[in-house]
Amino acid sequence: MSDYNSHQKLQHPHPATNISVIKHNYNMSEIIVKENAPNLFPNGDYVSPGFATVKPDSCFPNMVLGNKYDSSWLYLRRDIPHNWYVDQRRHGVGFVSRDEAHILYNTALKFTGKKALEIGCWMGWSACHLALGGVELDVIDPMLSEQLFHESVSDSLKRAGVQESVNLIPGYSPAKVAEIGNKFNRKWSLIFIDGHHEAPAPLNDVIICEQLAEDDALILFHDLSSPDVGQGLDYLRAKGWHTMVYQTMQIMGVAWRGNVEPVTHQPDNTIDWRLPPHLQSYTVSGANQTGKPSQFTSFLQAIQPYTLLSEAQLFALYSQGQQVYDYLFWLPKILWQAISRNKF
Ligand SMILES: C[S@@+](CC[C@H](N)C(=O)[O-])C[C@H]1O[C@@H](n2cnc3c(N)ncnc32)[C@H](O)[C@@H]1O
């Protein structure tokens, strides 16, 4: 990784369109940035009002709209009508959504020039948004030991003009995080965790990250729709960190301590958002806390006289039942998609 000073952004507001173009001084790639621009993104993309926007799509030539039934992951929220982007060479794994990418970008803008860490980059979409925010980024992912991934991520970062500020490190968290932290005596101000999603991995990632976070630090999570990932946020809250969740396609979370502040996000108000039971006790950024869905209230009234279970236990059962119901509803499409893929 080269000296961060070589990475200088020049912002030029275009007089006619009010579009600011970011130019990176070593390869002059251009990425459109515009405040609250209508029609900047395709239908199905949502970005919270108030966010600075960035669109590095041209740096990811293999990025296509994914089919949510290509993934069999239980916690993929297939009912959220936001675009799910994938790499056409490996279509079963999704990128952070447009809105989520902007939470990363706008958070990184608050940490410009600081050291940041990402666990789990896949094809580099999230890393690119963090780096465009101006942080000096270490990225750890085992896939980076594969030529296809390393070359593809490097190429995208280069096109975006941020390659010089990103350090791609093949390896597994938490061991690799500890190794880098110790070897370079490194502490990170901003950390994004989107690596191995099954317990106890997310918790183990958080434990090492907390040890290697600066006193003023912020940690972002992706895929909080999974209770296994939620364990990491619970851990930080129990350790005294401030915490909050973002209602996005996969639900993001943020924990922070010291003299830093998270961005405020406005959830897409065209969607009837649900919060899974493991996140019910968290504040949702920018949302009126609407409480439990009305269907649950009817269910509660019907069932409570016949059970000794508490309302919280009943709500957990209700939500889990709903999750299983959704999944069984989606399962034929997931199977059909898998069969079609193998056939053609
Ligand atoms: C969902 S993908 C990340 C997507 C990416 N953040 C984006 O939105 O562009 C999850 C990534 O975590 C990586 N991963 C899995 N286990 C890991 C581990 N122990 N340490 C670091 N990364 C890991 C996978 O190789 C994969 O690339």
The ligand as an SDF file (V2000), in Angstrom:
LIG
                    3D

 27 29  0  0  0  0  0  0  0  0999 V2000
  -21.2900  -11.5300    1.3250 C   0  0  0  0  0  0  0  0  0  0  0  0
  -19.6450  -11.5550    0.8640 S   0  0  0  0  0  0  0  0  0  0  0  0
  -19.1460   -9.8830    1.0810 C   0  0  0  0  0  0  0  0  0  0  0  0
  -19.7430   -8.9150    0.1160 C   0  0  0  0  0  0  0  0  0  0  0  0
  -19.0480   -7.5800    0.0980 C   0  0  0  0  0  0  0  0  0  0  0  0
  -18.9360   -7.0090    1.4120 N   0  0  0  0  0  0  0  0  0  0  0  0
  -19.7880   -6.5840   -0.7950 C   0  0  0  0  0  0  0  0  0  0  0  0
  -20.8750   -6.1750   -0.4400 O   0  0  0  0  0  0  0  0  0  0  0  0
  -19.2600   -6.2210   -1.8520 O   0  0  0  0  0  0  0  0  0  0  0  0
  -18.8550  -12.3390    2.2180 C   0  0  0  0  0  0  0  0  0  0  0  0
  -17.3620  -12.4470    2.0660 C   0  0  0  0  0  0  0  0  0  0  0  0
  -16.8260  -12.8770    3.3020 O   0  0  0  0  0  0  0  0  0  0  0  0
  -15.7220  -13.6790    3.0140 C   0  0  0  0  0  0  0  0  0  0  0  0
  -15.3670  -14.4700    4.1860 N   0  0  0  0  0  0  0  0  0  0  0  0
  -15.8680  -15.6620    4.5880 C   0  0  0  0  0  0  0  0  0  0  0  0
  -15.2400  -16.0720    5.7130 N   0  0  0  0  0  0  0  0  0  0  0  0
  -14.3340  -15.1200    6.0170 C   0  0  0  0  0  0  0  0  0  0  0  0
  -13.3660  -14.9710    7.0380 C   0  0  0  0  0  0  0  0  0  0  0  0
  -13.2040  -15.8900    8.0140 N   0  0  0  0  0  0  0  0  0  0  0  0
  -12.5830  -13.8690    7.0380 N   0  0  0  0  0  0  0  0  0  0  0  0
  -12.7150  -12.9300    6.0730 C   0  0  0  0  0  0  0  0  0  0  0  0
  -13.6180  -13.0250    5.0890 N   0  0  0  0  0  0  0  0  0  0  0  0
  -14.4080  -14.0990    5.0420 C   0  0  0  0  0  0  0  0  0  0  0  0
  -16.1500  -14.4800    1.7930 C   0  0  0  0  0  0  0  0  0  0  0  0
  -15.0300  -15.0100    1.1050 O   0  0  0  0  0  0  0  0  0  0  0  0
  -16.9150  -13.4410    1.0140 C   0  0  0  0  0  0  0  0  0  0  0  0
  -16.0800  -12.8260    0.0880 O   0  0  0  0  0  0  0  0  0  0  0  0
  1  2  1  0
  2  3  1  0
  2 10  1  0
  3  4  1  0
  4  5  1  0
  5  6  1  0
  5  7  1  0
  7  8  2  0
  7  9  1  0
 10 11  1  0
 11 12  1  0
 11 26  1  0
 12 13  1  0
 13 14  1  0
 13 24  1  0
 14 15  1  0
 14 23  1  0
 15 16  2  0
 16 17  1  0
 17 18  1  0
 17 23  2  0
 18 19  1  0
 18 20  2  0
 20 21  1  0
 21 22  2  0
 22 23  1  0
 24 25  1  0
 24 26  1  0
 26 27  1  0
M  CHG  2   2   1   9  -1
M  END
$$$$
